[in-house]
């Protein structure tokens, strides 16, 4: 049986992020991907034109349907939109015996808000405490903690601020800084600095979804958190390098790049 991974996230009609990116990533990494849709977006390479969240009852029913019958070895969360959905998903995760990778999606690649301001406190107090790994980018760190990172050295401060809300590990993504793409993985005592070259490629839509899904996929295979994050970083770096133009704006990373390589 392949490892089983569940994504709880919004739909991206353009296919570059959200559950579409999650399922592509899971396929590429050899696990069976399943999905709970939390919201539907009208979205393309230029931005998000509309978003409609699903009722909490529908989200709960999808989750129970999958987990109670099929089971799961890891769960990844993405766009949750509202406080009610955040609280619902946090409760479901707390009752599931599987690692949870929480991507606290707040703002899209184009700067569109994907999380209501009223939901921020629920993310801090309900969702982060049940996370095995939280994967905020620098904008999301600022949104959640008020810490604004401008240098690599400040990634430690950001990690500590997020860990204060209770996740076992945090991966602070430093992709918005200049220089190499540097991320910091920390549990408060153990640190892992992950570096990759920065590619001159603006087609990076879906990077965060892809990374979090890759971490969940590797955790489902039985890898430790540092091993899973290291493998996921390698995968997403290749996907960024292979990103391609789509539409008139920011294209997606290439989730299938690894399927064309025999040495991954």
N, C-alpha and C positions, 0 to 999 in steps of 0.2 A: 504493500500500500504506500502510495506517495504521501509525504507529509501534507497535512491539511492546514490551510491558512485562510483566515476570514478577514476581509476588509469591510469596515463600517465607515462609509464616506459618501460624498456627493458625486453625482454624475457630471462628467464634462462632455458636452455634445461634440466638441472638437476632437476628442479622443486622445488628447495629450497629457491630461492630468486626471485626478479623481479616480473613481473605480476602474475606469478604462486603463489608465496607466498602471494601477495596482495589479489588475489581472494579467496584463501583458508582462509585467515584471515577474510575477509568480510563475507564469508559463515558461519564461526564459530561464528561470532558476530551478526548474524541475519540481515544483510543488503544485498541488491542486488548489487553485484559488476559488473562493466563494465570496459572495457579496451581500451586504445589507445596505441598501440605498437610503441615505438620509435626506437628500435634497436633489432636485433636478435643476441644472443651470442651462441657460442659453449662452453658449460660450464658443468663442473662436480664437483665432490667432491675435485678434485686436483687443480682446477683453471679454468681460462678463456683461451681457446685455440684460440678463434677468436671472433670478434665483427663487425657487419655491421649495420650502422645506416640507417634508412629509410629516404626518402626525406621529407623535411618540408611539401610539398604539401600533402603527404600521412598522415602525422600526423595531419595536420589541417583538412583534410577531415574526418578522423575518429572522431575527437573531435566534429566537427560540427554535424556530423551524429547522435551522441549520445545525445549531449546536446540540440540540436534544436528540436528533436522529443521526447525524453524520459525525459529529465531534469536531474538535479543532486542536491543533498543536500550537497555534499562535494567532493573535488578533492584532490588526492594525487599524487605528482610527485616523480619520482625516476631517473633512468639513462636517461640523455638527450644528452650525448655524445659530441655535438658540439655547438658552439656559435649560429649557425643558428637555431638549434632546441630549445636551451634555449630561444632565443628571440621570436621564434614563440609561444612557450608554455606560456611564460610570457604575451604576448599580449592576448592570449586566456583566461588566468586566469583573467586578468584585466577586461575583458568584461563579466565575469560570476559572477552572484550574489550568491556565495556560498563560504564557508570557504575553504582555500587552505592550505594543509599541504605539505611543501616542504622538502624533504629529499635530500640534495645537494650531491648526490652520486658522489664521486670522485675516490674512491679506493675500490676494492673488498676485501672480507674477506681474500683472498690469496695474496693481495698486487698488484693486477693487476689494471692498470689505466683504468677507465671507463669514464673519462672526459678529453677532450683535454685541454692542457694548455691555448690555445687561447680562451677557453670558460669561464675561471674563471672570467674575468671582466664582462661578460654578466650575470653570476650568481649573482655577487655582485650588479650590477647596474640595472638589469632588473627583475630578478626572486625573489630575497629576498625582494624587496620592495612590492611585491604583495602577500607575504606569510602571512597567519594568524598565522601559527606556522612553524618555521624552526627547523629541527631536526639533526644538524650536530654531528658527533662523533668527538673525539679529533684530529684525523688525518685531518678531513675535516675543523675543526676550524683553524688548522695550515695552511692548504692549502689556505684558503680564507682570513685569517686575519694576519697570521704570528705569532699569539699568541700560544705558546706551553705550554700545561698544564701538570704539573708533580705532583701536589698536589690538594687535594680537594678544598683548599682555592682559588686556581687559576681559578676555574670554574666561579666565578663572573667576573673576568677579561675577560674570554672567552665569556661569555654571553653579556657583554657590547660591545665587539668588533663586534660581529655578529649583535646585535641590531642597531649598528650605520649604518648598510646598509638598515634598514627600515622595517624588519618584525615586526608584532605586538607583537609576543611572540617568544622566542627561548627556545628550550629544548636542553641543552648541555649534551650529553650523556657521562658519566664518566666511561663507562664500561672497558676502557683500564687501569684504575688506579688499584692499589692493594686494598685489603679490600673489604667491601661491594660494591655492584653495586649502585653507587650514581649518580643521574642525577639532574641537576638544571633547573627548569622552571622559566623564568623571562620575565617581560614586561618592565623592567627598573625601576619599582617602587615596584612591587609586586614579591615576591619570594616564590617558593615552592621547597623544597628539597625532592626528592623521593629516598627512600632507599629500597633495597631488598638484601637478602642473595646472595652471590656468589656461584654458584653451580660448583662442580668439574666435569664439562662436557664440553669437547672441541667441541661438535657438536652444533655449534651456527651459522651455515650458514643461512643467511636471517634475522638475528635479526633486523637490521635497517629497512628493508622493512616492516617487520611484525609490528614493533612498529608504524611506520608512518601510515600504513594502519589501524591499530587499533585506532589510534587517529582520523583519518578521519571518521571511522565508528561511533565512539562515538559522534563526532561533528554532524554527520548527524542525529543522534537520538535527537539532541537538547540540548546536554550537553554543559556546559561552557568549556572553554579551560582547566582550572585546573581540572575539573571533568573528562573530556575526557582523559587527559594525565594520571591521576591517575588510571583510569580504564584500559587504554592501558598498563600501566606499570605492573599491576597485570596480565593481559593476557600474555604479552610477558615473564614475569618471569616464569610463569607456562610452557610456550612453551619451554623455555630454559631448565628447569628442566627435561622435557620429551624428549629432543633432542635425536636423535638416529643415529647410524652408518649407512652410506650409501656410497658404493664405497670404495676406498682406502684412502680417505683423511678426510676432515671435513664434517660431516653430517649436516643435517638441524635441525632446531627447529621443534617441533611437533605442527603444527597448529591446529590439531584436538583434542588436550588434553582436551579442555574445553567442547567438545561435550560429553565427557565421564564422566563429573561431573554434578551433579544436583544442586550444591550449588553455582555456579558462578553467 
